[in-house]
């Protein structure tokens, strides 16, 4: 028993007092790559002391056309950094009316992994303990990074990057209310007269069906189902732990055909997955609410757009203990 407690204490010390609040320093607008003339920047939140910290990249949501890294500045960035985990919240290329952003956005995220790995010593990071996560569209990109890892088709596209030779492998992935199956959600959006992903992918499912397969994490995971036997396609993303959370009342990305289906597919593929449905919650909560220290189911009286008003526990309160435990054990 004494030996068990000693191991736990050593583990907690290694990641920088995992359960305690430490001082944090922030570095804003750090350039991590220049792709096609576009300067790509991120904000780094890190403990002021110690070395060998784990790190996680956060990729913001916004439907692949909007959003900002700034959403992590008042919440998870400083919160995790205060508990010994370096956070790198990044911006990436968004699509415009005349320019799709796939695969550019994914390649940008991969460059962020390479930046952290290449600067590990200077940032006090353990280069073997880098994870990736995000919310909504950013969670989709995080999943694609985890599922593609160092595959040749998406490697060495920007050989002039300072850390182009570094691996893009990640140790964990933590998507929050991701879009898992873009094709099915796009077809639903088209029926409603509001195409959601044509700008990102570069066309409709009818015009570019292969592209929709490429950007749909759920379809990759289903190919790796152990139920397929010899037909199962190995994927490195099944070898790393997953942490997923979503609101059961999400009207932006309905969970039944997305997060719920993804959690089942991951389990069928033999992945280590922690999946947390949050009762009666909509979208946006990961960056729109705080960790207040309250316990219990979320009590949020108003949900208007991306604004939450909570008199009781927030959705982030609902997941925080399990999330920290997951990162402590796996990152």
C-alpha positions in Angstrom: 0.0 0.0 0.0 2.8 2.4 0.9 4.5 1.7 -2.5 1.2 2.5 -4.3 0.9 5.8 -2.6 4.6 6.6 -3.4 4.0 5.9 -7.1 1.0 8.2 -7.1 2.9 11.0 -5.4 5.8 10.7 -7.9 3.3 10.7 -10.8 1.6 13.9 -9.5 5.0 15.6 -9.0 6.1 14.7 -12.5 3.2 16.6 -14.2 3.6 19.6 -12.0 1.4 19.0 -9.0 -1.6 17.7 -11.0 -4.3 18.6 -8.5 -2.9 21.9 -7.2 -3.0 25.4 -8.6 0.4 26.8 -9.7 1.5 30.1 -11.3 1.1 30.4 -15.1 2.7 32.4 -17.8 1.1 33.2 -21.1 2.8 33.7 -24.5 0.4 35.3 -27.0 0.5 35.0 -30.8 3.5 32.7 -31.1 4.1 31.9 -34.7 4.3 28.1 -35.2 4.5 27.9 -39.0 4.0 29.9 -42.2 1.9 28.0 -44.8 1.3 29.4 -48.2 2.3 32.9 -47.0 -0.1 32.7 -44.0 1.4 33.2 -40.5 -0.1 30.7 -38.2 -0.2 31.6 -34.5 -1.1 30.2 -31.1 -1.2 31.1 -27.5 0.9 29.1 -25.0 -0.2 28.7 -21.4 2.5 27.1 -19.3 3.6 26.6 -15.7 6.3 29.0 -14.6 8.4 26.3 -13.1 9.4 22.7 -13.8 10.4 20.8 -16.9 9.1 17.6 -18.6 5.5 18.8 -18.6 2.9 17.1 -20.7 1.2 19.4 -23.3 -2.1 19.5 -25.1 -3.0 21.5 -28.3 -6.5 23.0 -28.4 -8.1 23.6 -31.7 -11.1 26.0 -31.7 -14.5 25.5 -33.2 -16.4 27.8 -35.5 -17.7 25.6 -38.4 -14.3 25.8 -40.1 -15.1 29.4 -41.1 -14.8 31.3 -37.8 -13.8 31.1 -34.2 -10.5 31.9 -32.5 -7.9 30.6 -30.2 -8.9 33.3 -27.7 -11.8 31.2 -26.5 -9.3 29.1 -24.4 -7.8 32.2 -22.8 -10.3 32.6 -19.9 -10.9 28.9 -19.2 -9.0 25.7 -20.0 -5.7 27.3 -21.0 -4.7 28.8 -17.7 -6.7 26.2 -15.7 -4.7 23.3 -17.1 -1.4 25.2 -17.1 -2.0 25.9 -13.4 -2.1 22.1 -12.9 1.1 21.3 -14.7 -0.1 20.8 -18.3 1.2 23.1 -21.1 -1.6 24.3 -23.3 -1.1 25.5 -26.9 -4.3 27.1 -28.3 -4.0 27.6 -32.0 -5.5 29.4 -34.9 -5.6 27.7 -38.3 -6.7 28.5 -41.8 -10.4 28.9 -42.3 -12.3 28.6 -45.5 -13.5 31.7 -47.5 -16.2 32.0 -50.2 -13.5 31.3 -52.8 -11.1 29.0 -51.0 -11.8 25.7 -49.2 -9.6 24.9 -46.2 -9.2 21.1 -46.4 -6.6 19.7 -46.1 -4.9 23.0 -45.2 -6.5 23.3 -41.8 -5.5 19.7 -40.9 -1.9 20.3 -42.1 -1.8 23.5 -39.9 -2.8 21.4 -36.9 -0.1 18.9 -37.6 2.4 21.7 -37.8 1.4 22.8 -34.3 2.3 19.3 -33.0 5.6 19.5 -34.8 6.3 23.0 -33.3 5.7 21.8 -29.8 7.9 18.7 -30.3 10.6 20.7 -31.9 10.6 23.3 -29.1 10.1 20.8 -26.3 13.3 21.7 -24.4 12.7 25.4 -24.5 9.1 25.1 -23.4 9.7 22.6 -20.7 7.7 19.9 -22.5 8.2 16.2 -22.7 8.2 15.6 -26.5 6.6 12.2 -26.0 3.7 13.5 -24.0 1.8 15.7 -26.5 -2.0 15.4 -26.9 -4.6 17.2 -28.9 -8.2 18.3 -28.3 -10.7 20.9 -29.2 -14.4 21.7 -29.6 -16.8 21.3 -32.4 -15.1 21.8 -35.8 -11.8 22.0 -33.9 -12.5 18.7 -32.2 -13.0 17.1 -35.7 -9.6 18.4 -36.8 -8.1 17.0 -33.5 -9.6 13.6 -34.3 -8.2 13.7 -37.8 -4.7 14.4 -36.4 -5.0 11.5 -34.1 -6.3 9.1 -36.8 -3.8 10.1 -39.4 -0.7 10.5 -37.2 2.3 10.2 -39.6 0.6 8.7 -42.6 2.6 9.4 -45.8 -0.3 11.0 -47.7 -0.4 13.9 -45.2 3.3 14.2 -44.4 6.0 16.5 -45.6 3.6 18.9 -47.4 5.5 21.9 -46.0 9.2 20.8 -46.1 10.3 24.4 -45.3 8.6 24.3 -41.9 11.3 24.6 -39.2 10.3 21.3 -37.7 9.0 19.5 -40.8 10.9 16.3 -39.9 9.3 16.0 -36.5 6.6 13.4 -35.9 2.9 14.4 -35.8 2.0 11.6 -33.4 -0.1 12.4 -30.4 -0.5 10.5 -27.1 -4.1 11.3 -26.4 -7.1 13.0 -28.1 -9.9 14.8 -26.3 -12.7 16.0 -28.7 -15.7 17.8 -27.3 -18.9 17.7 -29.3 -17.1 17.0 -32.6 -18.6 16.6 -36.0 -17.9 12.9 -36.6 -19.7 12.2 -39.9 -19.6 15.3 -42.1 -21.4 13.6 -45.0 -24.6 12.8 -43.1 -24.7 16.1 -41.3 -24.2 18.0 -44.6 -27.0 16.1 -46.2 -29.3 17.1 -43.3 -28.1 20.7 -43.6 -28.8 20.7 -47.3 -32.4 19.6 -46.7 -32.8 22.5 -44.3 -31.4 24.8 -47.0 -28.3 25.6 -45.0 -25.2 23.8 -46.4 -22.7 23.5 -43.5 -19.5 22.1 -44.9 -19.4 22.7 -48.7 -17.1 25.7 -48.1 -14.7 23.6 -46.0 -14.6 20.5 -48.2 -14.9 22.3 -51.6 -18.2 21.0 -52.8 -21.3 19.0 -52.0 -21.3 15.3 -51.1 -22.6 14.5 -54.5 -19.7 16.4 -56.1 -16.8 15.3 -53.9 -17.9 12.2 -52.0 -14.3 11.1 -51.4 -13.4 14.3 -49.7 -16.3 13.9 -47.2 -15.0 10.4 -46.4 -11.5 11.9 -45.7 -12.9 14.5 -43.3 -15.3 12.2 -41.4 -13.5 10.5 -38.4 -16.4 8.1 -37.8 -15.9 6.5 -41.1 -12.3 5.8 -40.5 -13.0 4.3 -37.0 -15.7 2.0 -38.4 -13.2 0.6 -40.9 -11.2 -0.5 -37.8 -14.0 -2.4 -36.1 -12.8 -5.7 -34.7 -16.1 -7.2 -35.8 -14.7 -7.0 -39.4 -12.1 -9.6 -38.6 -9.5 -9.9 -41.3 -11.1 -7.0 -43.1 -10.5 -4.6 -40.2 -8.1 -1.8 -41.2 -5.4 -1.0 -38.6 -5.3 2.6 -37.4 -2.8 4.1 -35.0 -5.5 6.2 -33.6 -7.0 3.2 -32.0 -3.9 2.7 -29.9 -4.2 5.9 -28.0 -6.7 6.9 -25.3 -9.8 9.0 -26.2 -11.8 11.4 -24.0 -15.1 12.5 -25.4 -17.9 14.7 -24.0 -21.1 16.2 -25.5 -24.4 17.6 -24.5 -27.4 15.3 -24.9 -29.5 18.3 -26.1 -27.0 19.5 -28.7 -29.0 21.1 -31.5 -25.9 22.1 -33.6 -24.3 18.7 -33.8 -27.0 16.2 -32.8 -25.2 13.5 -30.8 -27.0 10.4 -31.9 -25.4 10.2 -35.4 -22.2 11.9 -34.3 -20.6 11.6 -30.8 -22.8 8.7 -29.6 -22.1 6.7 -32.8 -18.4 7.6 -32.5 -18.1 6.4 -29.0 -19.6 3.0 -30.0 -17.4 2.8 -33.1 -14.3 3.4 -30.9 -15.3 0.7 -28.5 -16.0 -1.7 -31.4 -12.4 -1.0 -32.7 -10.9 -1.8 -29.3 -9.9 1.8 -28.4 -9.6 3.0 -24.8 -12.4 5.6 -24.8 -13.9 7.6 -21.9 -17.3 9.0 -23.1 -19.3 11.5 -21.1 -22.8 12.6 -22.2 -23.8 15.8 -20.3 -27.5 15.9 -19.5 -29.7 18.6 -21.1 -26.8 20.6 -22.6 -26.5 22.2 -26.0 -23.4 23.1 -28.0 -20.5 25.6 -27.2 -20.2 24.8 -23.5 -16.5 23.8 -23.5 -15.3 27.4 -24.2 -18.5 29.2 -23.0 -18.5 28.1 -19.4 -16.0 28.0 -16.5 -14.8 25.5 -14.0 -16.3 26.9 -10.8 -15.7 24.0 -8.4 -19.4 23.2 -8.0 -20.6 19.6 -8.2 -23.6 17.9 -9.7 -25.5 18.1 -12.9 -25.3 21.5 -14.8 -27.8 24.1 -13.9 -27.9 26.6 -16.7 -31.0 28.8 -17.0 -30.2 30.4 -20.3 -28.5 29.2 -23.5 -28.6 31.8 -26.2 -26.2 31.2 -29.1 -22.8 30.8 -27.5 -23.7 32.4 -24.1 -24.5 30.4 -21.0 -25.9 31.6 -17.7 -25.4 29.0 -15.0 -26.6 29.4 -11.4 -25.3 26.0 -10.4 -22.6 23.6 -11.7 -21.5 24.2 -15.3 -21.0 21.6 -18.0 -17.2 22.0 -17.4 -17.7 21.4 -13.7 -19.5 18.2 -14.7 -16.5 16.8 -16.6 -13.5 18.4 -14.9 -12.6 15.7 -12.4 -12.8 12.9 -14.9 -10.9 15.0 -17.5 -8.1 15.8 -15.1 -7.9 12.2 -14.1 -7.8 11.1 -17.7 -5.0 13.5 -18.5 -3.0 12.6 -15.4 -3.1 8.9 -16.2 -2.7 9.0 -19.9 -0.8 12.1 -21.1 
